[in-house]
Amino acid sequence: RFHYLGYTRASGAQLRYLAISNGRLLGAIGFGAAAWALQDRDAFIGWDAKTRRQRLHLVVGNPRYLILPWVRVPHLASHLLGAVARA
C-alpha cells in the first residue's frame, strides 16, 4: 500500500523481513533471486555467459525496500541494510 511500485506478488526464491522496534512497524525489505541475464549488469561486472552460469547464485536482487512514510529515524535505511547483511 505504501510502496511507490505498489504490491506485486514476487516469484522465485525470496526472503522478506519486517523492521519492528518496540512493537512498532518501521518498514520492510525483500530479497529475491537475481535475474538470469541482464546485459548491463553482466557487462559492468565483466561476466561472460560461462562466468554468469558459475557465479549468478552469488547475486541477490532487492525488489522491495520500504520505510513507512511517517517513520523519521536518522540513518534507519543504512542500519537495516547493515543488519540484514550481517544476518
MARGU-150912 format. One record per residue: residue number from 1; x, y, z of N, C-alpha, C in turn. Coordinates in Angstrom, 2 decimals, padded with zeros to 5 digits. Layout:
N
<node pos="NUM" n_px="X" n_py="Y" n_pz="Z" ca_px="X" ca_py="Y" ca_pz="Z" c_px="X" c_py="Y" c_pz="Z"/>
...
***
This chain:
87
<node pos="1" n_px="000.81" n_py="-001.20" n_pz="000.00" ca_px="000.00" ca_py="000.00" ca_pz="000.00" c_px="000.85" c_py="001.26" c_pz="000.00"/>
<node pos="2" n_px="002.01" n_py="001.26" n_pz="000.64" ca_px="002.82" ca_py="002.47" ca_pz="000.75" c_px="004.02" c_py="002.51" c_pz="-000.19"/>
<node pos="3" n_px="004.34" n_py="001.40" n_pz="-000.84" ca_px="005.48" ca_py="001.38" ca_pz="-001.76" c_px="005.07" c_py="002.01" c_pz="-003.09"/>
<node pos="4" n_px="005.96" n_py="002.80" n_pz="-003.67" ca_px="005.62" ca_py="003.51" ca_pz="-004.90" c_px="005.35" c_py="002.59" c_pz="-006.08"/>
<node pos="5" n_px="005.83" n_py="001.35" n_pz="-006.04" ca_px="005.55" ca_py="000.40" ca_pz="-007.10" c_px="004.29" c_py="-000.41" c_pz="-006.83"/>
<node pos="6" n_px="003.71" n_py="-000.21" n_pz="-005.65" ca_px="002.52" ca_py="-000.98" ca_pz="-005.30" c_px="002.88" c_py="-002.40" c_pz="-004.91"/>
<node pos="7" n_px="001.88" n_py="-003.24" n_pz="-004.83" ca_px="002.10" ca_py="-004.63" ca_pz="-004.45" c_px="002.03" c_py="-005.51" c_pz="-005.69"/>
<node pos="8" n_px="003.04" n_py="-006.32" n_pz="-005.86" ca_px="003.02" ca_py="-007.37" ca_pz="-006.88" c_px="003.57" c_py="-008.62" c_pz="-006.22"/>
<node pos="9" n_px="003.00" n_py="-009.73" n_pz="-006.55" ca_px="003.45" ca_py="-010.99" ca_pz="-005.98" c_px="004.82" c_py="-011.34" c_pz="-006.56"/>
<node pos="10" n_px="005.78" n_py="-011.58" n_pz="-005.70" ca_px="007.14" ca_py="-011.93" ca_pz="-006.14" c_px="007.18" c_py="-013.40" c_pz="-006.56"/>
<node pos="11" n_px="008.09" n_py="-013.71" n_pz="-007.46" ca_px="008.23" ca_py="-015.09" ca_pz="-007.90" c_px="009.63" c_py="-015.59" c_pz="-007.55"/>
<node pos="12" n_px="009.79" n_py="-016.87" n_pz="-007.52" ca_px="011.09" ca_py="-017.46" ca_pz="-007.25" c_px="011.47" c_py="-017.42" c_pz="-005.78"/>
<node pos="13" n_px="012.72" n_py="-017.80" n_pz="-005.52" ca_px="013.23" ca_py="-017.82" ca_pz="-004.14" c_px="013.27" c_py="-016.40" c_pz="-003.59"/>
<node pos="14" n_px="012.91" n_py="-016.25" n_pz="-002.32" ca_px="012.90" ca_py="-014.91" ca_pz="-001.74" c_px="012.98" c_py="-014.97" c_pz="-000.22"/>
<node pos="15" n_px="013.41" n_py="-013.85" n_pz="000.34" ca_px="013.42" ca_py="-013.62" ca_pz="001.79" c_px="012.73" c_py="-012.29" c_pz="002.03"/>
<node pos="16" n_px="011.94" n_py="-012.21" n_pz="003.08" ca_px="011.28" ca_py="-010.95" ca_pz="003.43" c_px="011.51" c_py="-010.68" c_pz="004.91"/>
<node pos="17" n_px="011.76" n_py="-009.42" n_pz="005.21" ca_px="011.97" ca_py="-009.01" ca_pz="006.59" c_px="011.07" c_py="-007.83" c_pz="006.91"/>
<node pos="18" n_px="010.57" n_py="-007.80" n_pz="008.14" ca_px="009.86" ca_py="-006.63" ca_pz="008.65" c_px="010.77" c_py="-005.98" c_pz="009.68"/>
<node pos="19" n_px="010.84" n_py="-004.66" n_pz="009.63" ca_px="011.62" ca_py="-003.90" ca_pz="010.61" c_px="010.66" c_py="-003.43" c_pz="011.70"/>
<node pos="20" n_px="010.85" n_py="-003.94" n_pz="012.91" ca_px="009.97" ca_py="-003.62" ca_pz="014.02" c_px="010.83" c_py="-003.16" c_pz="015.20"/>
<node pos="21" n_px="010.41" n_py="-002.09" n_pz="015.84" ca_px="011.10" ca_py="-001.60" ca_pz="017.03" c_px="010.05" c_py="-001.23" c_pz="018.08"/>
<node pos="22" n_px="010.21" n_py="-001.78" n_pz="019.27" ca_px="009.27" ca_py="-001.53" ca_pz="020.36" c_px="007.82" c_py="-001.81" c_pz="019.94"/>
<node pos="23" n_px="007.64" n_py="-002.89" n_pz="019.17" ca_px="006.30" ca_py="-003.27" ca_pz="018.73" c_px="005.73" c_py="-002.43" c_pz="017.61"/>
<node pos="24" n_px="006.52" n_py="-001.50" n_pz="017.08" ca_px="006.05" ca_py="-000.58" ca_pz="016.03" c_px="006.69" c_py="-000.95" c_pz="014.68"/>
<node pos="25" n_px="005.87" n_py="-001.14" n_pz="013.66" ca_px="006.37" ca_py="-001.45" ca_pz="012.33" c_px="007.03" c_py="-000.22" c_pz="011.72"/>
<node pos="26" n_px="008.29" n_py="-000.36" n_pz="011.31" ca_px="009.03" ca_py="000.75" ca_pz="010.70" c_px="009.13" c_py="000.62" c_pz="009.19"/>
<node pos="27" n_px="009.24" n_py="-000.61" n_pz="008.70" ca_px="009.40" ca_py="-000.80" ca_pz="007.27" c_px="009.51" c_py="-002.27" c_pz="006.92"/>
<node pos="28" n_px="009.87" n_py="-002.53" n_pz="005.67" ca_px="010.00" ca_py="-003.89" ca_pz="005.18" c_px="011.05" c_py="-003.92" c_pz="004.08"/>
<node pos="29" n_px="011.66" n_py="-005.08" n_pz="003.94" ca_px="012.67" ca_py="-005.25" ca_pz="002.89" c_px="012.54" c_py="-006.67" c_pz="002.34"/>
<node pos="30" n_px="012.69" n_py="-006.80" n_pz="001.04" ca_px="012.58" ca_py="-008.11" ca_pz="000.40" c_px="013.74" c_py="-008.36" c_pz="-000.53"/>
<node pos="31" n_px="014.17" n_py="-009.60" n_pz="-000.56" ca_px="015.26" ca_py="-010.03" ca_pz="-001.44" c_px="014.79" c_py="-011.21" c_pz="-002.26"/>
<node pos="32" n_px="015.29" n_py="-011.32" n_pz="-003.47" ca_px="014.93" ca_py="-012.43" ca_pz="-004.32" c_px="016.09" c_py="-012.85" c_pz="-005.20"/>
<node pos="33" n_px="015.90" n_py="-013.96" n_pz="-005.87" ca_px="016.92" ca_py="-014.47" ca_pz="-006.77" c_px="017.21" c_py="-013.44" c_pz="-007.86"/>
<node pos="34" n_px="018.44" n_py="-013.38" n_pz="-008.28" ca_px="018.85" ca_py="-012.43" ca_pz="-009.32" c_px="018.26" c_py="-012.82" c_pz="-010.68"/>
<node pos="35" n_px="018.03" n_py="-011.83" n_pz="-011.51" ca_px="017.59" ca_py="-012.08" ca_pz="-012.88" c_px="018.66" c_py="-012.88" c_pz="-013.61"/>
<node pos="36" n_px="018.24" n_py="-013.81" n_pz="-014.44" ca_px="019.19" ca_py="-014.69" ca_pz="-015.13" c_px="020.16" c_py="-013.90" c_pz="-015.99"/>
<node pos="37" n_px="019.67" n_py="-013.00" n_pz="-016.80" ca_px="020.56" ca_py="-012.27" ca_pz="-017.70" c_px="020.16" c_py="-010.81" c_pz="-017.78"/>
<node pos="38" n_px="021.06" n_py="-009.94" n_pz="-017.37" ca_px="020.91" ca_py="-008.50" ca_pz="-017.53" c_px="022.18" c_py="-008.01" c_pz="-018.19"/>
<node pos="39" n_px="022.07" n_py="-007.62" n_pz="-019.43" ca_px="023.25" ca_py="-007.28" ca_pz="-020.21" c_px="024.09" c_py="-006.18" c_pz="-019.54"/>
<node pos="40" n_px="023.44" n_py="-005.13" n_pz="-019.05" ca_px="024.20" ca_py="-004.04" ca_pz="-018.41" c_px="024.90" c_py="-004.51" c_pz="-017.15"/>
<node pos="41" n_px="024.21" n_py="-005.28" n_pz="-016.31" ca_px="024.84" ca_py="-005.81" ca_pz="-015.09" c_px="026.03" c_py="-006.69" c_pz="-015.44"/>
<node pos="42" n_px="025.81" n_py="-007.61" n_pz="-016.36" ca_px="026.88" ca_py="-008.54" ca_pz="-016.72" c_px="028.09" c_py="-007.82" c_pz="-017.31"/>
<node pos="43" n_px="027.86" n_py="-006.81" n_pz="-018.12" ca_px="028.96" ca_py="-006.03" ca_pz="-018.69" c_px="029.69" c_py="-005.24" c_pz="-017.60"/>
<node pos="44" n_px="028.94" n_py="-004.66" n_pz="-016.67" ca_px="029.55" ca_py="-003.88" ca_pz="-015.59" c_px="030.45" c_py="-004.77" c_pz="-014.73"/>
<node pos="45" n_px="029.95" n_py="-005.97" n_pz="-014.41" ca_px="030.72" ca_py="-006.90" ca_pz="-013.58" c_px="031.87" c_py="-007.51" c_pz="-014.38"/>
<node pos="46" n_px="031.70" n_py="-007.59" n_pz="-015.69" ca_px="032.72" ca_py="-008.20" ca_pz="-016.54" c_px="032.49" c_py="-009.69" c_pz="-016.77"/>
<node pos="47" n_px="031.23" n_py="-010.10" n_pz="-016.70" ca_px="030.89" ca_py="-011.51" ca_pz="-016.87" c_px="030.62" c_py="-011.86" c_pz="-018.32"/>
<node pos="48" n_px="031.12" n_py="-013.00" n_pz="-018.74" ca_px="030.68" ca_py="-013.60" ca_pz="-019.99" c_px="029.63" c_py="-014.65" c_pz="-019.61"/>
<node pos="49" n_px="029.07" n_py="-015.35" n_pz="-020.58" ca_px="027.99" ca_py="-016.30" ca_pz="-020.30" c_px="028.45" c_py="-017.42" c_pz="-019.36"/>
<node pos="50" n_px="029.66" n_py="-017.92" n_pz="-019.55" ca_px="030.15" ca_py="-019.01" ca_pz="-018.71" c_px="030.31" c_py="-018.56" c_pz="-017.26"/>
<node pos="51" n_px="030.90" n_py="-017.39" n_pz="-017.07" ca_px="031.10" ca_py="-016.87" ca_pz="-015.71" c_px="029.77" c_py="-016.60" c_pz="-015.03"/>
<node pos="52" n_px="028.79" n_py="-016.08" n_pz="-015.78" ca_px="027.47" ca_py="-015.85" ca_pz="-015.21" c_px="026.87" c_py="-017.15" c_pz="-014.71"/>
<node pos="53" n_px="026.96" n_py="-018.21" n_pz="-015.49" ca_px="026.42" ca_py="-019.50" ca_pz="-015.06" c_px="027.09" c_py="-019.99" c_pz="-013.78"/>
<node pos="54" n_px="028.38" n_py="-019.73" n_pz="-013.64" ca_px="029.13" ca_py="-020.19" ca_pz="-012.47" c_px="028.86" c_py="-019.35" c_pz="-011.22"/>
<node pos="55" n_px="028.54" n_py="-018.07" n_pz="-011.39" ca_px="028.51" ca_py="-017.17" ca_pz="-010.23" c_px="027.19" c_py="-016.47" c_pz="-009.94"/>
<node pos="56" n_px="026.18" n_py="-016.69" n_pz="-010.78" ca_px="024.93" ca_py="-015.98" ca_pz="-010.59" c_px="024.29" c_py="-016.27" c_pz="-009.23"/>
<node pos="57" n_px="024.55" n_py="-017.45" n_pz="-008.69" ca_px="023.98" ca_py="-017.79" ca_pz="-007.38" c_px="024.51" c_py="-016.88" c_pz="-006.26"/>
<node pos="58" n_px="025.57" n_py="-016.13" n_pz="-006.52" ca_px="026.14" ca_py="-015.22" ca_pz="-005.53" c_px="025.49" c_py="-013.83" c_pz="-005.55"/>
<node pos="59" n_px="024.59" n_py="-013.59" n_pz="-006.52" ca_px="023.95" ca_py="-012.28" ca_pz="-006.67" c_px="022.53" c_py="-012.34" c_pz="-006.13"/>
<node pos="60" n_px="022.14" n_py="-011.30" n_pz="-005.39" ca_px="020.80" ca_py="-011.22" ca_pz="-004.82" c_px="020.13" c_py="-009.95" c_pz="-005.31"/>
<node pos="61" n_px="018.86" n_py="-010.05" n_pz="-005.67" ca_px="018.09" ca_py="-008.88" ca_pz="-006.06" c_px="017.39" c_py="-008.29" c_pz="-004.84"/>
<node pos="62" n_px="017.11" n_py="-007.00" n_pz="-004.88" ca_px="016.39" ca_py="-006.32" ca_pz="-003.80" c_px="015.17" c_py="-005.61" c_pz="-004.41"/>
<node pos="63" n_px="014.10" n_py="-006.38" n_pz="-004.69" ca_px="012.95" ca_py="-005.79" ca_pz="-005.38" c_px="012.10" c_py="-004.85" c_pz="-004.53"/>
<node pos="64" n_px="012.19" n_py="-004.96" n_pz="-003.21" ca_px="011.38" ca_py="-004.08" ca_pz="-002.36" c_px="012.19" c_py="-003.61" c_pz="-001.16"/>
<node pos="65" n_px="012.04" n_py="-002.32" n_pz="-000.89" ca_px="012.64" ca_py="-001.71" ca_pz="000.30" c_px="011.73" c_py="-000.56" c_pz="000.67"/>
<node pos="66" n_px="011.20" n_py="-000.59" n_pz="001.87" ca_px="010.24" ca_py="000.43" ca_pz="002.27" c_px="010.46" c_py="000.85" c_pz="003.71"/>
<node pos="67" n_px="010.57" n_py="002.14" n_pz="003.91" ca_px="010.48" ca_py="002.73" ca_pz="005.23" c_px="009.13" c_py="003.47" c_pz="005.21"/>
<node pos="68" n_px="008.28" n_py="003.17" n_pz="006.15" ca_px="006.95" ca_py="003.77" ca_pz="006.14" c_px="007.04" c_py="005.29" c_pz="006.17"/>
<node pos="69" n_px="006.15" n_py="005.98" n_pz="005.49" ca_px="006.27" ca_py="007.42" ca_pz="005.29" c_px="006.31" c_py="008.25" c_pz="006.58"/>
<node pos="70" n_px="005.70" n_py="007.79" n_pz="007.64" ca_px="005.66" ca_py="008.57" ca_pz="008.88" c_px="006.83" c_py="008.28" c_pz="009.81"/>
<node pos="71" n_px="007.70" n_py="007.33" n_pz="009.44" ca_px="008.84" ca_py="006.97" ca_pz="010.28" c_px="009.98" c_py="007.94" c_pz="010.00"/>
<node pos="72" n_px="010.49" n_py="008.56" n_pz="011.05" ca_px="011.59" ca_py="009.51" ca_pz="010.95" c_px="012.69" c_py="009.09" c_pz="011.91"/>
<node pos="73" n_px="013.58" n_py="008.23" n_pz="011.43" ca_px="014.71" ca_py="007.75" ca_pz="012.23" c_px="015.97" c_py="007.98" c_pz="011.40"/>
<node pos="74" n_px="016.87" n_py="008.83" n_pz="011.86" ca_px="018.10" ca_py="009.09" ca_pz="011.09" c_px="018.88" c_py="007.81" c_pz="010.82"/>
<node pos="75" n_px="019.31" n_py="007.64" n_pz="009.59" ca_px="020.17" ca_py="006.53" ca_pz="009.16" c_px="019.50" c_py="005.15" c_pz="009.28"/>
<node pos="76" n_px="018.18" n_py="005.11" n_pz="009.37" ca_px="017.48" ca_py="003.84" ca_pz="009.52" c_px="017.72" c_py="002.92" c_pz="008.33"/>
<node pos="77" n_px="017.66" n_py="003.45" n_pz="007.12" ca_px="017.85" ca_py="002.61" ca_pz="005.93" c_px="019.21" c_py="001.94" c_pz="005.95"/>
<node pos="78" n_px="020.26" n_py="002.68" n_pz="006.27" ca_px="021.61" ca_py="002.10" ca_pz="006.34" c_px="021.70" c_py="001.08" c_pz="007.46"/>
<node pos="79" n_px="021.10" n_py="001.38" n_pz="008.58" ca_px="021.12" ca_py="000.46" ca_pz="009.71" c_px="020.45" c_py="-000.87" c_pz="009.33"/>
<node pos="80" n_px="019.29" n_py="-000.81" n_pz="008.67" ca_px="018.59" ca_py="-002.03" ca_pz="008.29" c_px="019.38" c_py="-002.85" c_pz="007.28"/>
<node pos="81" n_px="019.95" n_py="-002.18" n_pz="006.28" ca_px="020.77" ca_py="-002.92" ca_pz="005.30" c_px="021.96" c_py="-003.58" c_pz="005.98"/>
<node pos="82" n_px="022.58" n_py="-002.89" n_pz="006.89" ca_px="023.71" ca_py="-003.47" ca_pz="007.62" c_px="023.29" c_py="-004.66" c_pz="008.45"/>
<node pos="83" n_px="022.14" n_py="-004.57" n_pz="009.13" ca_px="021.66" ca_py="-005.69" ca_pz="009.95" c_px="021.35" c_py="-006.91" c_pz="009.09"/>
<node pos="84" n_px="020.75" n_py="-006.68" n_pz="007.94" ca_px="020.44" ca_py="-007.81" ca_pz="007.04" c_px="021.72" c_py="-008.41" c_pz="006.49"/>
<node pos="85" n_px="022.68" n_py="-007.60" n_pz="006.13" ca_px="023.96" ca_py="-008.11" ca_pz="005.61" c_px="024.68" c_py="-008.95" c_pz="006.68"/>
<node pos="86" n_px="024.64" n_py="-008.50" n_pz="007.92" ca_px="025.29" ca_py="-009.26" ca_pz="008.98" c_px="024.57" c_py="-010.59" c_pz="009.25"/>
<node pos="87" n_px="023.25" n_py="-010.58" n_pz="009.09" ca_px="022.47" ca_py="-011.80" ca_pz="009.33" c_px="022.76" c_py="-012.84" c_pz="008.26"/>
***
